[in-house]
Amino acid sequence: MWRYLVGLAAGVVLMAGGVLWWRTTAIAGHGLPNAPQAIAGAAAGDDAMPEPPMASEKTREQRRLSRIDHDKDGKVSRDEFLAARRRNFAKLDKDGDGKLSFDEYAAKAIERFNDADKEKTGLLTPAEFATTKAVRQTRTTRCPRPTKPKDEDDG
C-alpha cells in the first residue's frame, strides 16, 4: 500500500513542478521581437497598397437562404425548398412517368459496368474491375506554380 502512496505523492510533486515551470516561462516570455511598425507617411510617388475588398455582411445561412429563396420575399416556401430535389429527380426519371425504377436509379453504375465488361460475359475480371474505380477530382490551387528564374548568363 505504501508504494501507491509514494507514487501518488511523486505524481503530485511532478504536476506541481510542471505547473510552476509553465507559469514562470509564460511570464518571462520567449524573447520574440516586436512586430514591425508600419512606415508612417510613405513617399507620395510610391504606389500605395489598395484597400482590401470589404467582406459581405451576409452570414453563411443568409447566403444559403438567398440561393433558395427564388421570389426574394425573405421566406422559403416548400416548393422553393424542394426545387433542387425535383430537378435532380427529373434528371434521373428518364421516361418521365414520375416513378424512379431501379434501372433509372442505377443507370450510371450499369453503364460503368457495361463499359468495363470488355468480354461481354456479365462478369468482371480483376483487371476489368480495376477500371471501374471512381476517379476523385483533386483540389486545384489558385496560386500559380513558381517558375524557375532565368539566369542572366543563359541566352
Secondary structure, 3 states (H helix, E strand, C coil): CHHHHHHHHHHHHHHHHHHHHHHHHHHHCCCCCCCCCCCCCCCCCCCCCCCCCCCCCCCHHHHHHHHHCCCCCCCCCHHHHHHHHHHHHHHHCCCCCCCCCHHHHCHHHHHHHHHHCCCCCCCCCHHHHHCCCCCCCCCCCCCCCCCCCCCCCCC
